[in-house]
Every structure is written in structure tokens, then in C-alpha cells.
Amino acid sequence: MTDLERLQTIMREVFDEETLIIDETASADTIASWDSFANIQLLAAVEEEFGIKFLTAEAMEVKTAADILSLIQKKRRE
């Protein structure tokens, strides 16, 4: 399973939308249920799934699925 597929699974659970299909452009502008509270839940679920931790400053910059995927890759290199 790719990181994007794993992220999609997480987003389906967090946003309670079992048919949600995402690409790297997915954002709060394209997913109605992606609000600030859901963003916190999303990032916590990503941390748990991928075994990583985001700094507050990093989390504040997340606007799209691509941002999350980039952070996952960055954390793997650390």
C-alpha cells in the first residue's frame, strides 16, 4: 500500500466518508469536513499510523494531502 493509499484510508476514517477518494491536491477546500478540529484528528492519526511525530510548527503548515505526504517523507529521513 502506498503512502497516499494509507493516507486516504486514514482520511476516510477521520472524515467519516468511506467513499472518499483523494489525490495530492486534497485540502479543506475540496473536503467539506476538513476543518481545524478534523485537521488535529487527522494529524494524530497519521502520526500513529506512520509512527512519527509532527512538531507544532510543521502541523500548522499542513494545508493539503501533499503537505502531509511531504512531512511523512521528511520524518522518515530524520
N, C-alpha and C positions, 0 to 999 in steps of 0.2 A: 504494500500500500504506500503510495506517495505521501509526502508531507501535505500536499494540497488535499488529497482524499481524507487524510486523517483530520485535517482542519475542518473540512466540510462535515464530517461526522460530528465533531465537537460542536460546530455551529448549529447543526440540526437539533442537537440536544439542548443547547443553551437558549436558542431562539424558538424552540418548540415548533419547528417546521420540518417535519420528516421528509418532505419532498424538495427541500432547499437544494439548489444546485448553485455552486459558486465558482468563480474564477478569481484571478488575482486582483481584479478591479472591484470585487465585492466590498461594500462600505456601508456606513449608516445611511448614505444617500440612496442605496439600492436595496437595503433590507430594512423594512419599516420597524422591526422590533429591536434593531441595534441602537439602543440608547446608551447613556452613560452608565447606568446600572448594569445593563447587559454586557457592556464592554468589560467591566470589572469581573463579572462571572466568566466571560469568555477567556480573558487572560489567565484567570486562576485555573480554568480547565485545561488550557494549553500548557501551562506550567506543569500541571500534574501529568498530563498525557506524555509530554516530551521530557519530563524530568529536568526542567530548567527553572530558573528564577529570573524575572524581569526586575530591573531597577525602576523606581517610580518615574524617573525622567524618561526611560525608554517606553514605559507604558503610556505616558502622556502623549507620546508622538504617534501612537497607533491610530491610523485612520482607515486602512484598507487591509484586505487579506494579504496583499503583497507585503505590507509593513510587518505583519505577524510572521510571515514566512521568512523574511529577511532577518528578523530578530532570532528566529529559531536557528537559522544557519550561523549567525554571529555567535550565539551561545554555544553551539557545538564546537566552534573553533577556539573558544576560551579555555 
